[in-house]
Amino acid sequence: MPLAATLLLCTVLSVQDGDTLRARCDAGRGGKQELVSVRLHAIDAPEHGQPYGRRARQMLSSLVARRP
């Protein structure tokens, strides 16, 4: 059974590490917004405290922070 497609309009608020971010998304009608944590699929970036963890976070942030 195919899954129904869902489109969320979100703005990235912060980057936790090289493969995880937090975003504010429109939750549909009524103007409600929802905070979501997003883990990027098929990305295994270094975590905090690991070699290159800080650089991985900086790189993802430079690509997506404060952007829709």
DADASUL-V510295 format. One record per pair of residues at least 24 apart in sequence whose C-alpha atoms are under 10 Angstrom apart, sorted by the first residue. I is the first residue (numbers start at 1). J is the second residue. Records with the same first field share a line. If there is no record, write none. Layout:
BEGIN
I: J + J
END
This chain:
BEGIN
9: 33 + 68
10: 34 + 35 + 36 + 66 + 67 + 68
11: 35 + 64 + 65 + 66 + 67 + 68
12: 36 + 37 + 38 + 61 + 64 + 65 + 66 + 67 + 68
13: 61 + 64 + 65 + 66 + 67 + 68
14: 60 + 61 + 64 + 65 + 66
15: 57 + 58 + 59 + 60 + 61 + 62 + 64 + 65 + 66
16: 47 + 48 + 57 + 58 + 60 + 61
17: 45 + 46 + 47 + 48 + 53 + 54 + 55 + 56 + 57 + 58 + 59 + 60 + 61
18: 43 + 44 + 45 + 46 + 47 + 48 + 52 + 53 + 54 + 55 + 56 + 57 + 58 + 59 + 60 + 61
19: 43 + 44 + 45 + 46 + 47 + 56 + 57 + 60
20: 44 + 45 + 47 + 57 + 60
21: 57 + 60 + 61 + 64 + 65
22: 65
23: 65 + 66 + 67 + 68
24: 68
25: 68
END
